[in-house]
Amino acid sequence: MMSMSRTPQFTEADLSLQDVSFDEEENIHDQLGQPDLVHVTPTKSSRRVYVFLFLGMIFVTAILGVAISERKEQQNSARMAQQLNDVIVYLSNHSDPTALATIGSPQRRAAEWMVYDDALQRKIPTDDGDADEWKFLQRYALVVLYHSTQDEAPWTYPQLHFAAPKRHECNWNHPFQSFSGNSTLTFNMGAICNNLKQVEKIVIDGNGLNGALPEEVGLLRHLTKLSLDGNALVGQLPSSLVALTKLRSLTLTYN
Protein backbone atom coordinates (compact mmCIF):
# COMPACT_ATOMS: atom_id res chain seq x y z
CA MET A 1 0.00 0.00 0.00
CA MET A 2 1.18 3.44 -0.75
CA SER A 3 1.78 5.58 2.30
CA MET A 4 0.32 9.05 2.16
CA SER A 5 2.06 12.02 3.77
CA ARG A 6 0.03 13.89 6.21
CA THR A 7 0.16 17.64 6.68
CA PRO A 8 0.87 18.42 10.31
CA GLN A 9 -2.08 19.88 12.05
CA PHE A 10 -1.67 22.56 14.75
CA THR A 11 -4.18 23.05 17.39
CA GLU A 12 -5.09 26.38 18.92
CA ALA A 13 -3.12 25.38 21.97
CA ASP A 14 0.04 24.96 19.92
CA LEU A 15 -0.40 28.42 18.33
CA SER A 16 -0.92 29.99 21.70
CA LEU A 17 2.29 28.39 22.93
CA GLN A 18 4.21 29.92 19.98
CA ASP A 19 2.71 33.32 20.69
CA VAL A 20 3.80 33.04 24.30
CA SER A 21 7.38 32.26 23.23
CA PHE A 22 7.52 35.39 21.02
CA ASP A 23 6.08 37.49 23.82
CA GLU A 24 8.67 36.16 26.25
CA GLU A 25 11.49 37.06 23.81
CA GLU A 26 10.24 40.62 23.51
CA ASN A 27 10.02 40.83 27.31
CA ILE A 28 13.63 39.73 27.54
CA HIS A 29 14.72 42.51 25.13
CA ASP A 30 12.71 45.03 27.10
CA GLN A 31 14.30 43.92 30.32
CA LEU A 32 17.79 44.12 28.88
CA GLY A 33 17.19 47.55 27.36
CA GLN A 34 19.92 49.55 25.54
CA PRO A 35 23.56 49.05 26.60
CA ASP A 36 24.83 51.76 28.91
CA LEU A 37 27.73 54.00 27.64
CA VAL A 38 30.80 53.71 29.80
CA HIS A 39 32.44 57.05 30.64
CA VAL A 40 36.15 56.74 31.29
CA THR A 41 37.64 59.47 33.46
CA PRO A 42 41.29 60.21 32.55
CA THR A 43 43.72 59.39 35.26
CA LYS A 44 46.56 61.66 36.39
CA SER A 45 49.08 59.56 34.50
CA SER A 46 47.12 59.82 31.25
CA ARG A 47 46.84 63.59 31.70
CA ARG A 48 50.62 63.78 32.05
CA VAL A 49 51.02 61.84 28.81
CA TYR A 50 48.75 64.29 26.98
CA VAL A 51 50.65 67.26 28.41
CA PHE A 52 54.00 65.78 27.42
CA LEU A 53 52.75 65.05 23.93
CA PHE A 54 51.45 68.61 23.56
CA LEU A 55 54.69 70.12 24.84
CA GLY A 56 56.66 67.82 22.56
CA MET A 57 54.71 69.02 19.54
CA ILE A 58 55.38 72.65 20.51
CA PHE A 59 59.10 71.91 20.95
CA VAL A 60 59.40 70.16 17.58
CA THR A 61 57.51 72.98 15.87
CA ALA A 62 59.83 75.57 17.44
CA ILE A 63 62.94 73.63 16.38
CA LEU A 64 61.65 73.36 12.82
CA GLY A 65 60.83 77.08 12.79
CA VAL A 66 64.35 78.01 13.93
CA ALA A 67 65.91 75.68 11.35
CA ILE A 68 63.82 77.14 8.53
CA SER A 69 64.61 80.69 9.68
CA GLU A 70 68.35 79.97 9.79
CA ARG A 71 68.18 78.40 6.36
CA LYS A 72 66.45 81.46 4.92
CA GLU A 73 69.00 83.73 6.61
CA GLN A 74 71.86 81.76 5.11
CA GLN A 75 70.30 81.93 1.67
CA ASN A 76 69.71 85.67 2.03
CA SER A 77 73.31 86.23 3.20
CA ALA A 78 74.64 84.30 0.22
CA ARG A 79 72.43 86.30 -2.13
CA MET A 80 73.55 89.63 -0.65
CA ALA A 81 77.21 88.60 -0.80
CA GLN A 82 76.81 87.75 -4.47
CA GLN A 83 75.08 91.08 -5.10
CA LEU A 84 77.92 92.96 -3.37
CA ASN A 85 80.42 91.13 -5.55
CA ASP A 86 78.43 92.11 -8.67
CA VAL A 87 78.36 95.76 -7.56
CA ILE A 88 82.12 95.80 -6.91
CA VAL A 89 82.84 94.19 -10.28
CA TYR A 90 80.72 96.81 -12.03
CA LEU A 91 82.11 99.76 -10.06
CA SER A 92 85.68 98.65 -10.76
CA ASN A 93 85.26 100.35 -14.13
CA HIS A 94 84.48 103.67 -12.41
CA SER A 95 86.40 103.57 -9.11
CA ASP A 96 89.81 102.39 -7.99
CA PRO A 97 89.53 98.57 -7.71
CA THR A 98 92.02 98.57 -4.83
CA ALA A 99 89.88 101.03 -2.88
CA LEU A 100 86.77 98.94 -3.55
CA ALA A 101 88.54 95.85 -2.24
CA THR A 102 89.75 97.63 0.90
CA ILE A 103 87.42 97.12 3.86
CA GLY A 104 86.55 100.46 5.46
CA SER A 105 87.51 102.66 2.51
CA PRO A 106 84.94 105.26 1.40
CA GLN A 107 84.45 103.39 -1.87
CA ARG A 108 83.93 100.04 -0.17
CA ARG A 109 81.59 101.55 2.41
CA ALA A 110 79.56 103.18 -0.37
CA ALA A 111 79.34 99.88 -2.28
CA GLU A 112 78.19 98.05 0.85
CA TRP A 113 75.68 100.82 1.54
CA MET A 114 74.20 100.39 -1.94
CA VAL A 115 73.65 96.67 -1.26
CA TYR A 116 72.86 96.38 2.44
CA ASP A 117 71.34 99.73 3.43
CA ASP A 118 69.88 101.51 0.42
CA ALA A 119 66.08 101.23 0.47
CA LEU A 120 65.86 102.23 -3.21
CA GLN A 121 68.05 99.31 -4.34
CA ARG A 122 69.09 100.78 -7.67
CA LYS A 123 69.48 98.20 -10.41
CA ILE A 124 73.08 97.42 -11.34
CA PRO A 125 73.62 98.71 -14.89
CA THR A 126 74.15 95.97 -17.45
CA ASP A 127 76.86 97.85 -19.36
CA ASP A 128 78.25 101.31 -19.99
CA GLY A 129 75.50 101.94 -22.53
CA ASP A 130 72.70 101.52 -20.00
CA ALA A 131 70.38 104.55 -20.18
CA ASP A 132 69.90 104.54 -16.39
CA GLU A 133 73.57 104.13 -15.54
CA TRP A 134 73.85 107.71 -14.31
CA LYS A 135 71.21 107.05 -11.64
CA PHE A 136 73.28 104.30 -10.06
CA LEU A 137 76.58 106.19 -10.34
CA GLN A 138 75.06 109.44 -9.06
CA ARG A 139 73.85 107.84 -5.82
CA TYR A 140 77.12 105.96 -5.39
CA ALA A 141 79.29 109.04 -5.98
CA LEU A 142 77.40 111.10 -3.39
CA VAL A 143 77.80 108.39 -0.75
CA VAL A 144 81.53 108.19 -1.51
CA LEU A 145 81.75 111.99 -1.13
CA TYR A 146 79.92 111.72 2.19
CA HIS A 147 82.30 109.11 3.63
CA SER A 148 85.45 110.67 2.15
CA THR A 149 84.87 114.03 3.80
CA GLN A 150 84.41 112.71 7.35
CA ASP A 151 87.97 111.55 7.80
CA GLU A 152 88.42 113.06 11.27
CA ALA A 153 85.00 114.29 12.35
CA PRO A 154 81.35 114.10 11.21
CA TRP A 155 79.66 116.90 9.31
CA THR A 156 78.40 119.86 11.34
CA TYR A 157 74.83 119.73 9.97
CA PRO A 158 73.52 116.14 9.85
CA GLN A 159 70.09 117.43 8.78
CA LEU A 160 71.34 117.51 5.20
CA HIS A 161 70.21 113.85 5.18
CA PHE A 162 73.17 112.69 3.09
CA ALA A 163 73.17 108.91 2.65
CA ALA A 164 69.66 108.63 4.12
CA PRO A 165 68.67 105.19 2.77
CA LYS A 166 64.94 105.91 2.38
CA ARG A 167 65.39 109.27 0.65
CA HIS A 168 66.09 109.97 -2.99
CA GLU A 169 69.43 111.75 -3.32
CA CYS A 170 67.61 114.83 -4.61
CA ASN A 171 66.22 115.14 -1.07
CA TRP A 172 69.64 115.06 0.57
CA ASN A 173 69.47 118.75 1.38
CA HIS A 174 67.99 121.21 3.84
CA PRO A 175 66.83 124.84 3.57
CA PHE A 176 68.89 127.49 5.37
CA GLN A 177 68.47 131.22 5.81
CA SER A 178 71.00 134.02 5.76
CA PHE A 179 70.29 137.53 6.96
CA SER A 180 71.74 140.72 5.53
CA GLY A 181 70.32 143.94 6.92
CA ASN A 182 66.57 143.84 6.45
CA SER A 183 66.66 141.11 3.82
CA THR A 184 66.47 137.36 4.34
CA LEU A 185 67.82 134.88 1.83
CA THR A 186 66.60 131.27 1.86
CA PHE A 187 68.69 128.65 0.08
CA ASN A 188 69.12 124.88 0.02
CA MET A 189 72.35 123.32 1.15
CA GLY A 190 73.25 119.81 0.05
CA ALA A 191 72.57 118.02 -3.24
CA ILE A 192 70.25 119.98 -5.52
CA CYS A 193 68.65 118.42 -8.61
CA ASN A 194 66.94 119.55 -11.80
CA ASN A 195 63.51 118.37 -12.96
CA LEU A 196 65.03 115.13 -14.29
CA LYS A 197 66.41 114.32 -10.81
CA GLN A 198 69.95 114.85 -11.98
CA VAL A 199 72.26 116.43 -9.39
CA GLU A 200 73.17 119.85 -10.81
CA LYS A 201 74.51 121.56 -7.69
CA ILE A 202 76.36 120.55 -4.57
CA VAL A 203 76.44 123.34 -2.01
CA ILE A 204 77.93 122.33 1.35
CA ASP A 205 79.55 125.43 2.77
CA GLY A 206 80.84 125.63 6.33
CA ASN A 207 79.76 122.13 7.26
CA GLY A 208 83.00 120.76 8.69
CA LEU A 209 83.94 118.63 5.68
CA ASN A 210 87.44 117.20 6.21
CA GLY A 211 89.74 114.91 4.27
CA ALA A 212 90.19 114.92 0.50
CA LEU A 213 87.69 115.16 -2.33
CA PRO A 214 87.32 111.74 -3.97
CA GLU A 215 87.76 111.04 -7.68
CA GLU A 216 84.15 109.84 -7.76
CA VAL A 217 82.98 113.47 -7.88
CA GLY A 218 83.76 113.20 -11.60
CA LEU A 219 80.88 110.70 -11.94
CA LEU A 220 78.36 113.50 -11.35
CA ARG A 221 78.26 114.38 -15.05
CA HIS A 222 75.32 116.81 -14.77
CA LEU A 223 77.02 118.98 -12.14
CA THR A 224 77.05 122.72 -12.91
CA LYS A 225 78.03 124.06 -9.49
CA LEU A 226 80.28 122.72 -6.72
CA SER A 227 80.59 124.92 -3.65
CA LEU A 228 82.46 123.57 -0.62
CA ASP A 229 83.52 126.86 0.91
CA GLY A 230 84.66 127.20 4.52
CA ASN A 231 85.45 123.57 5.33
CA ALA A 232 88.62 121.68 6.25
CA LEU A 233 89.37 119.87 3.00
CA VAL A 234 92.97 118.92 2.22
CA GLY A 235 94.94 117.40 -0.63
CA GLN A 236 94.83 117.93 -4.36
CA LEU A 237 91.76 118.40 -6.51
CA PRO A 238 90.62 115.16 -8.14
CA SER A 239 91.69 114.88 -11.77
CA SER A 240 88.21 113.61 -12.64
CA LEU A 241 86.88 117.19 -12.43
CA VAL A 242 87.95 117.69 -16.05
CA ALA A 243 85.18 115.23 -17.03
CA LEU A 244 82.54 117.62 -15.67
CA THR A 245 81.93 119.45 -18.94
CA LYS A 246 78.83 121.23 -17.56
CA LEU A 247 80.60 122.61 -14.47
CA ARG A 248 80.40 126.42 -14.42
CA SER A 249 81.10 127.29 -10.78
CA LEU A 250 83.70 125.83 -8.44
CA THR A 251 84.20 127.38 -4.97
CA LEU A 252 86.70 125.86 -2.57
CA THR A 253 87.94 128.89 -0.63
CA TYR A 254 88.79 128.79 3.07
CA ASN A 255 89.88 125.18 3.10
Phi, psi and chi 1 to 4 in degrees:
 res  aa     phi    psi   chi1   chi2   chi3   chi4
   1 MET       -  143.6  -68.7 -179.8   62.7      -
   2 MET   -80.9  132.8  -65.5  179.2   59.7      -
   3 SER   -85.4  141.5   63.0      -      -      -
   4 MET  -110.6  131.8  -62.5 -179.8   62.5      -
   5 SER   -73.2  143.1   60.9      -      -      -
   6 ARG  -113.4  133.0  -61.5  178.1   60.1 -175.5
   7 THR   -72.9  127.3  -57.2      -      -      -
   8 PRO   -61.5  140.8   19.5  -28.4      -      -
   9 GLN  -110.0  132.0  -60.4  -65.9  -36.6      -
  10 PHE  -108.2  134.7  -63.6   97.8      -      -
  11 THR   -89.0  169.6   64.4      -      -      -
  12 GLU   -63.7  -29.9  -68.7 -177.1    1.1      -
  13 ALA   -65.1  -42.9      -      -      -      -
  14 ASP   -60.8  -45.2  -66.2  -29.6      -      -
  15 LEU   -62.6  -38.0  -68.3  175.2      -      -
  16 SER   -68.2  -33.1   63.0      -      -      -
  17 LEU   -64.6  -41.1  -72.6  173.8      -      -
  18 GLN   -63.4  -41.5  -69.6 -178.5    2.1      -
  19 ASP   -62.0  -40.1  -68.6  -20.5      -      -
  20 VAL   -61.7  -40.9  170.1      -      -      -
  21 SER   -63.7  -39.5   63.5      -      -      -
  22 PHE   -66.3  -41.4  -71.3  141.5      -      -
  23 ASP   -64.0  -39.3  -68.8  -20.4      -      -
  24 GLU   -62.7  -39.0  -70.6  176.8  -10.4      -
  25 GLU   -63.9  -41.2 -174.8  176.0   -7.6      -
  26 GLU   -66.1  -37.4  -70.2  178.2   -1.0      -
  27 ASN   -62.7  -37.6  -69.7  -26.1      -      -
  28 ILE   -62.4  -44.2  -67.5  172.8      -      -
  29 HIS   -62.6  -39.7  -76.6  -67.4      -      -
  30 ASP   -65.6  -37.7  -68.4  -21.3      -      -
  31 GLN   -68.5  -37.7  -68.4  174.2    4.7      -
  32 LEU   -69.4  -42.0  -70.1  175.9      -      -
  33 GLY    66.9 -169.1      -      -      -      -
  34 GLN   -80.3  145.5  -64.0  -63.5  -34.6      -
  35 PRO   -65.6  137.3   23.1  -33.1      -      -
  36 ASP   -74.1  141.2  -67.2  -27.6      -      -
  37 LEU   -79.1  135.6  -64.0  176.5      -      -
  38 VAL   -95.9  119.9  178.6      -      -      -
  39 HIS   -94.7  121.7  -61.8  -78.6      -      -
  40 VAL  -101.1  120.2  178.8      -      -      -
  41 THR   -87.9  124.3  -57.5      -      -      -
  42 PRO   -60.5  140.8  -17.1   27.9      -      -
  43 THR   -86.7  169.7   61.6      -      -      -
  44 LYS   -60.2  -38.2  -69.9 -175.7  178.2  180.0
  45 SER   -67.0  -38.1   59.7      -      -      -
  46 SER   -69.8  -34.5   63.3      -      -      -
  47 ARG   -62.9  -41.2  -71.9 -163.0 -168.4   99.6
  48 ARG   -61.0  -40.4  -69.7 -164.9 -169.8   97.2
  49 VAL   -61.3  -44.1  171.7      -      -      -
  50 TYR   -62.8  -42.1  -64.8  146.3      -      -
  51 VAL   -63.0  -45.7  170.0      -      -      -
  52 PHE   -63.0  -39.5  -72.6  140.9      -      -
  53 LEU   -63.2  -42.1  -73.1  174.7      -      -
  54 PHE   -64.3  -46.4  179.1   71.3      -      -
  55 LEU   -64.3  -36.0  -66.9  176.6      -      -
  56 GLY   -63.6  -40.2      -      -      -      -
  57 MET   -64.2  -40.4  -69.4  174.7   62.8      -
  58 ILE   -63.8  -42.3  -66.7  177.5      -      -
  59 PHE   -62.8  -46.7  178.8   74.8      -      -
  60 VAL   -63.1  -41.9  171.2      -      -      -
  61 THR   -61.8  -41.4  -57.7      -      -      -
  62 ALA   -64.7  -42.7      -      -      -      -
  63 ILE   -61.9  -44.1  -66.8  -63.4      -      -
  64 LEU   -63.4  -39.6  -71.1  174.9      -      -
  65 GLY   -62.5  -43.0      -      -      -      -
  66 VAL   -64.6  -42.2  170.6      -      -      -
  67 ALA   -63.3  -43.1      -      -      -      -
  68 ILE   -65.6  -41.1  -67.3  172.6      -      -
  69 SER   -63.3  -43.3  177.7      -      -      -
  70 GLU   -64.4  -37.3  -69.9  179.3   -9.5      -
  71 ARG   -64.2  -44.4  177.6   62.0  176.2  170.2
  72 LYS   -63.9  -38.9  -72.0 -177.5  177.8  179.5
  73 GLU   -64.8  -40.6 -174.6  175.6  -11.8      -
  74 GLN   -63.7  -43.1  -68.9  174.1   -5.0      -
  75 GLN   -64.1  -40.5  -68.8  175.3  -15.9      -
  76 ASN   -66.7  -39.9 -174.5   59.3      -      -
  77 SER   -63.1  -41.8  -62.4      -      -      -
  78 ALA   -64.7  -39.7      -      -      -      -
  79 ARG   -65.6  -43.4 -179.0 -179.2   62.1   81.3
  80 MET   -66.5  -38.1  -60.8  -65.6  -82.0      -
  81 ALA   -63.4  -40.7      -      -      -      -
  82 GLN   -65.8  -39.1 -179.0   58.8   51.8      -
  83 GLN   -64.9  -41.9 -174.2  175.9  -11.8      -
  84 LEU   -61.3  -42.0  176.2   60.9      -      -
  85 ASN   -61.1  -41.4 -179.1   71.6      -      -
  86 ASP   -64.6  -39.5  -66.1  -18.8      -      -
  87 VAL   -64.5  -44.2  166.9      -      -      -
  88 ILE   -64.5  -41.2  -69.3  175.7      -      -
  89 VAL   -61.2  -43.6  168.5      -      -      -
  90 TYR   -66.5  -46.6  166.2   75.0      -      -
  91 LEU   -69.1  -16.7  -71.0  174.5      -      -
  92 SER   -61.2  -18.8  -64.9      -      -      -
  93 ASN   -84.0   -7.4  -63.6  -39.2      -      -
  94 HIS  -128.2  -14.8  -55.8  -81.2      -      -
  95 SER  -131.1  165.3  -73.7      -      -      -
  96 ASP   -63.5  118.1 -178.3    5.9      -      -
  97 PRO   -58.4  -34.2  -25.1   35.1      -      -
  98 THR   -65.4  -41.5  -58.8      -      -      -
  99 ALA   -65.2  -39.2      -      -      -      -
 100 LEU   -65.2  -31.6  -75.7  167.9      -      -
 101 ALA   -84.1  -10.5      -      -      -      -
 102 THR   -90.2  115.7  -57.5      -      -      -
 103 ILE   -62.5  129.4  -56.7  -64.1      -      -
 104 GLY    94.4  -10.3      -      -      -      -
 105 SER   -71.3  155.7   70.4      -      -      -
 106 PRO   -56.6  -37.7  -26.2   35.5      -      -
 107 GLN   -67.9  -43.6  -68.6   76.9    9.3      -
 108 ARG   -67.6  -41.0  178.8   59.7  177.0 -108.2
 109 ARG   -63.4  -38.6  -68.0  176.7   68.5 -177.3
 110 ALA   -67.5  -40.1      -      -      -      -
 111 ALA   -63.7  -43.7      -      -      -      -
 112 GLU   -65.3  -36.8  -68.5  174.4  -12.0      -
 113 TRP   -62.8  -41.0 -177.6   90.2      -      -
 114 MET   -61.2  -31.6  -63.0  -74.3  -74.3      -
 115 VAL   -91.5  -48.5  173.9      -      -      -
 116 TYR   -93.4  -26.8  -63.7  115.3      -      -
 117 ASP  -112.9  -33.8  -59.8  -38.5      -      -
 118 ASP   -64.4  118.6 -170.9    9.7      -      -
 119 ALA   -72.6  -23.0      -      -      -      -
 120 LEU   -78.0  -27.4  -61.6 -171.3      -      -
 121 GLN    47.5   65.8  -73.6  -62.0  -59.3      -
 122 ARG   -60.9  138.9  -71.6  -81.8  168.0   77.8
 123 LYS   -69.9  134.7  177.5  171.6  127.7  -17.3
 124 ILE   -67.3  124.6  -56.6  173.4      -      -
 125 PRO   -58.6  144.7  -23.6   34.3      -      -
 126 THR   -76.6  -34.5   53.8      -      -      -
 127 ASP  -160.7  179.9   52.2   51.6      -      -
 128 ASP   -68.6  -12.9  -70.2  -20.6      -      -
 129 GLY   -93.6    5.1      -      -      -      -
 130 ASP   -64.7  129.0 -165.2  -41.6      -      -
 131 ALA   -64.5  -27.1      -      -      -      -
 132 ASP   -99.9   14.9  -67.9  -28.2      -      -
 133 GLU   -61.1  -37.3 -178.3 -178.9   36.3      -
 134 TRP   -62.4  -29.6   65.8  -90.9      -      -
 135 LYS   -65.3  -43.4  -63.4  178.6 -179.5  179.1
 136 PHE   -67.6  -47.8 -172.1   91.2      -      -
 137 LEU   -68.4  -33.6  -67.2  176.3      -      -
 138 GLN   -63.2  -46.2  173.7  174.2  -83.4      -
 139 ARG   -66.7  -42.1 -162.2  162.5  175.0   84.6
 140 TYR   -62.6  -46.2  166.2   72.2      -      -
 141 ALA   -62.0  -39.1      -      -      -      -
 142 LEU   -67.3  -36.7  -70.4  173.9      -      -
 143 VAL   -69.7  -37.1  179.2      -      -      -
 144 VAL   -63.3  -44.0  173.9      -      -      -
 145 LEU   -58.6  -42.1  172.6   64.6      -      -
 146 TYR   -60.5  -48.3  175.5   72.6      -      -
 147 HIS   -75.2  -30.2  -72.4  -59.4      -      -
 148 SER   -71.5  -27.1  -63.9      -      -      -
 149 THR  -103.5   25.6   53.6      -      -      -
 150 GLN  -129.0   46.2  -61.9 -171.2   79.6      -
 151 ASP   -66.3  -39.4 -171.9   41.8      -      -
 152 GLU  -115.9  -26.0  -63.6  179.2   -1.7      -
 153 ALA  -154.7  153.6      -      -      -      -
 154 PRO   -71.5  165.6   25.8  -33.6      -      -
 155 TRP   -63.0  153.4  -70.9    3.9      -      -
 156 THR   -69.8  -40.4  -55.4      -      -      -
 157 TYR  -112.5   92.7  -57.2  110.9      -      -
 158 PRO   -69.4  -14.4   25.9  -33.3      -      -
 159 GLN   -71.0    0.8   63.9  -96.3   42.5      -
 160 LEU   -69.4  -15.1  -64.9 -174.9      -      -
 161 HIS    64.8   23.9  -53.2  -65.7      -      -
 162 PHE   -62.2  137.3 -107.5   66.7      -      -
 163 ALA    63.8   25.6      -      -      -      -
 164 ALA   -74.0  115.9      -      -      -      -
 165 PRO   -64.7  -25.2   22.2  -32.3      -      -
 166 LYS   -95.9   -0.7  -66.0 -176.7  178.9 -179.6
 167 ARG  -105.6  143.9  -76.5  175.9  172.1 -111.4
 168 HIS   -67.9  147.1 -169.7  -80.1      -      -
 169 GLU   -61.3  -21.6   59.0  -91.9   25.3      -
 170 CYS   -70.3  -11.2  -68.0      -      -      -
 171 ASN  -105.3   14.1  -65.5  -39.0      -      -
 172 TRP   -87.8   65.2  -68.7   -6.1      -      -
 173 ASN  -156.9  175.1   53.7   59.5      -      -
 174 HIS  -155.1  138.8 -172.5   76.7      -      -
 175 PRO   -75.1  138.2   26.3  -33.1      -      -
 176 PHE  -127.3  162.3  -73.9   83.6      -      -
 177 GLN  -126.3  141.6  -69.5 -177.8  -26.2      -
 178 SER  -124.2  144.0   64.3      -      -      -
 179 PHE  -116.2  134.3  -56.6   93.5      -      -
 180 SER  -139.8  104.0  178.9      -      -      -
 181 GLY    65.2 -123.5      -      -      -      -
 182 ASN   -94.7    1.2  -64.8  -33.4      -      -
 183 SER  -103.7  147.8   60.3      -      -      -
 184 THR  -123.5  128.2  -58.1      -      -      -
 185 LEU  -111.7  124.5  176.3   64.0      -      -
 186 THR  -105.1  131.6  -58.9      -      -      -
 187 PHE  -146.0  156.6   62.6   95.6      -      -
 188 ASN   -92.9  138.2  -76.8  -29.0      -      -
 189 MET  -118.5  132.6 -171.2  159.1   73.0      -
 190 GLY   132.8 -145.1      -      -      -      -
 191 ALA   -92.5  126.7      -      -      -      -
 192 ILE  -122.2  129.1  -56.9  163.4      -      -
 193 CYS  -110.6  164.5  -62.6      -      -      -
 194 ASN   -90.9 -171.1   57.7   22.6      -      -
 195 ASN   -67.3  -19.3  -67.4  -26.2      -      -
 196 LEU   -91.7    8.0  -61.1  176.8      -      -
 197 LYS    63.8   32.4  -65.2 -172.7  175.7 -178.1
 198 GLN   -99.4  130.8  -60.3  163.6  -23.6      -
 199 VAL   -68.2  113.6  175.7      -      -      -
 200 GLU  -100.9  -29.0  -79.0 -168.2  -26.1      -
 201 LYS  -136.0  141.2  -59.0  176.1 -176.7  179.5
 202 ILE  -125.4  112.3  -66.6  179.3      -      -
 203 VAL  -122.4  104.9  179.9      -      -      -
 204 ILE  -135.6   75.5  -48.4  177.5      -      -
 205 ASP   -91.8  140.6  -63.5  -28.1      -      -
 206 GLY    55.5   43.4      -      -      -      -
 207 ASN  -116.7   14.9 -162.6   29.0      -      -
 208 GLY    74.5   22.4      -      -      -      -
 209 LEU   -64.5  133.2  -84.0   66.1      -      -
 210 ASN  -137.6  160.0   54.2   88.4      -      -
 211 GLY    98.1 -159.4      -      -      -      -
 212 ALA  -113.9  148.9      -      -      -      -
 213 LEU   -68.3  134.0  -77.6  179.6      -      -
 214 PRO   -82.3  157.7   31.7  -35.3      -      -
 215 GLU   -63.2  -23.1  -70.5  -71.5  -21.5      -
 216 GLU   -66.1  -12.5  -75.6   74.1   14.0      -
 217 VAL   -57.9  -31.5  172.1      -      -      -
 218 GLY   -66.2  -10.2      -      -      -      -
 219 LEU   -81.2  -10.8  -63.2  175.1      -      -
 220 LEU   -86.9   74.8  -59.6  170.3      -      -
 221 ARG   -68.4  -14.6  -61.6  -57.9  173.4   86.3
 222 HIS   -98.3    6.7  -56.4   95.8      -      -
 223 LEU   -69.6  129.4 -156.3   61.9      -      -
 224 THR  -112.4  -21.8   62.3      -      -      -
 225 LYS  -142.0  133.1  179.2  178.7 -179.2  178.1
 226 LEU  -132.1  109.8  178.1   60.0      -      -
 227 SER  -124.4  111.2  179.8      -      -      -
 228 LEU  -127.2   47.6  -56.5  174.8      -      -
 229 ASP   -72.4  145.7 -169.4   20.8      -      -
 230 GLY    68.5   38.1      -      -      -      -
 231 ASN  -116.1 -158.7  -70.5  -68.1      -      -
 232 ALA  -127.9   42.4      -      -      -      -
 233 LEU   -74.7  147.3  -63.5  170.8      -      -
 234 VAL  -133.4  172.0  -63.6      -      -      -
 235 GLY    87.2 -175.3      -      -      -      -
 236 GLN   -87.4  158.5  -62.5 -179.3  -17.2      -
 237 LEU   -69.5  141.9  -69.4  177.9      -      -
 238 PRO   -65.5  137.6   20.8  -30.8      -      -
 239 SER   -66.4  -19.0   58.7      -      -      -
 240 SER   -69.2  -10.2   61.3      -      -      -
 241 LEU   -61.8  -25.8  -71.5  178.0      -      -
 242 VAL   -66.2  -18.7  -61.3      -      -      -
 243 ALA   -79.9  -10.5      -      -      -      -
 244 LEU   -86.4   80.7  -59.2  178.8      -      -
 245 THR   -69.2  -18.3   57.7      -      -      -
 246 LYS   -95.1   -2.7  -63.0 -179.1  179.8 -179.2
 247 LEU   -68.4  125.1 -171.6   63.9      -      -
 248 ARG  -117.7  -21.0  -62.7  -68.4  179.0  -93.1
 249 SER  -137.5  126.0  175.4      -      -      -
 250 LEU  -133.3  116.4  175.8   60.9      -      -
 251 THR  -125.5  115.6  -54.4      -      -      -
 252 LEU  -134.1   29.4  -63.7  170.2      -      -
 253 THR   -72.8  160.4   53.9      -      -      -
 254 TYR    58.0   48.4  -57.8  105.4      -      -
 255 ASN  -123.9      -  -83.9  -72.2      -      -
